[in-house]
């Protein structure tokens, strides 16, 4: 009889599988997304050096005041735009998208689309 796995365990398994092929380099870092129930976080990571180059989240002090009264998808769009803006300032144009084991719908898609509009290429 097969044991049932929790949603979190299944997502982590998917993320490990994705990470085998998605690797961030200095020329093309990895855009990682983490989505909690209430917030969304995004980082641009250079895996070779093991450093986070740029990050943005819905709990940033800059964005916190703009988040009030917005739906979660709209918050994700703001985070994506702010992440793209910060990446551009650091000279990052191209990234590899790591959806973190989440389905490419809703907040994850909104963040990715906003980052593309902001000028990131992936």
C-alpha positions as CSV (number, residue, x, y, z in Angstrom):
1,X,0.0,0.0,0.0
2,X,1.4,3.4,-1.0
3,X,1.7,6.1,1.6
4,X,0.1,9.4,0.8
5,X,2.5,12.4,0.7
6,X,1.7,15.8,1.9
7,X,1.5,18.7,-0.6
8,X,4.7,20.2,0.9
9,X,6.6,17.0,0.5
10,X,5.4,16.7,-3.1
11,X,6.4,20.3,-3.8
12,X,9.9,19.8,-2.4
13,X,10.3,16.7,-4.5
14,X,9.4,18.6,-7.6
15,X,11.7,21.5,-6.7
16,X,14.7,19.1,-6.2
17,X,13.9,17.6,-9.6
18,X,13.7,21.0,-11.2
19,X,17.0,22.1,-9.6
20,X,18.9,19.3,-11.3
21,X,18.5,21.1,-14.6
22,X,18.1,24.8,-13.5
23,X,21.4,26.2,-12.5
24,X,22.3,29.9,-12.0
25,X,25.6,31.1,-13.4
26,X,27.2,34.6,-13.1
27,X,26.1,35.3,-16.7
28,X,22.6,34.0,-16.3
29,X,21.6,33.8,-12.6
30,X,18.6,31.9,-11.3
31,X,15.3,33.7,-10.4
32,X,13.9,31.7,-7.5
33,X,10.3,32.1,-6.2
34,X,9.0,31.2,-2.8
35,X,5.3,31.5,-2.1
36,X,3.8,31.2,1.4
37,X,0.2,31.5,2.2
38,X,0.3,35.2,2.9
39,X,3.5,36.5,1.2
40,X,5.7,36.0,-1.9
41,X,9.5,36.2,-2.1
42,X,11.8,36.3,-5.1
43,X,15.6,36.1,-5.3
44,X,18.2,36.3,-8.1
45,X,20.9,33.8,-7.2
46,X,24.4,33.0,-8.5
47,X,24.6,29.3,-7.7
48,X,28.3,29.0,-8.6
49,X,29.3,31.6,-6.0
50,X,26.4,30.7,-3.7
51,X,25.3,34.4,-3.3
52,X,22.0,36.2,-3.6
53,X,22.5,39.1,-6.0
54,X,19.0,40.7,-5.8
55,X,15.9,40.1,-3.8
56,X,12.4,41.5,-3.4
57,X,9.4,40.4,-1.4
58,X,6.0,41.5,-0.3
59,X,7.4,42.3,3.1
60,X,10.0,44.8,1.8
61,X,9.9,48.2,3.5
62,X,9.7,49.9,0.2
63,X,6.7,47.8,-1.0
64,X,4.9,47.3,2.3
65,X,2.9,50.6,2.1
66,X,1.8,49.8,-1.5
67,X,0.6,46.3,-0.6
68,X,-2.2,47.4,1.6
69,X,-5.6,46.6,0.1
70,X,-4.2,44.7,-2.9
71,X,-5.0,41.1,-3.8
72,X,-2.2,38.6,-3.6
73,X,-1.8,38.4,-7.4
74,X,-1.4,42.2,-7.6
75,X,1.1,42.1,-4.8
76,X,3.1,39.5,-6.8
77,X,3.1,41.8,-9.8
78,X,4.6,44.6,-7.7
79,X,7.3,42.3,-6.3
80,X,8.2,41.1,-9.9
81,X,8.5,44.7,-11.1
82,X,10.6,45.7,-8.1
83,X,12.9,42.7,-8.6
84,X,13.4,43.5,-12.3
85,X,14.2,47.1,-11.4
86,X,16.8,46.1,-8.8
87,X,18.3,43.5,-11.2
88,X,18.6,46.1,-13.9
89,X,20.5,48.4,-11.5
90,X,22.9,45.5,-10.8
91,X,23.4,44.9,-14.6
92,X,21.4,41.7,-14.8
93,X,19.4,41.2,-18.0
94,X,19.0,37.5,-18.4
95,X,17.9,35.0,-15.8
96,X,16.8,31.3,-15.5
97,X,13.3,31.0,-14.0
98,X,13.0,28.5,-11.1
99,X,9.4,28.2,-10.1
100,X,10.3,26.3,-6.9
101,X,8.0,23.4,-7.6
102,X,4.9,25.5,-7.7
103,X,2.5,25.4,-10.7
104,X,3.0,28.2,-13.2
105,X,-0.4,29.9,-12.5
106,X,-1.7,32.7,-10.2
107,X,0.9,34.5,-8.2
108,X,3.9,32.7,-9.6
109,X,2.8,33.6,-13.2
110,X,2.0,37.2,-12.2
111,X,5.5,37.7,-10.7
112,X,7.2,36.2,-13.8
113,X,5.1,38.3,-16.2
114,X,5.9,41.5,-14.2
115,X,9.6,40.6,-14.2
116,X,9.5,40.2,-17.9
117,X,7.7,43.5,-18.4
118,X,10.4,45.1,-16.1
119,X,13.1,44.0,-18.6
120,X,14.3,40.6,-17.4
121,X,14.8,38.0,-20.2
122,X,13.8,34.4,-19.5
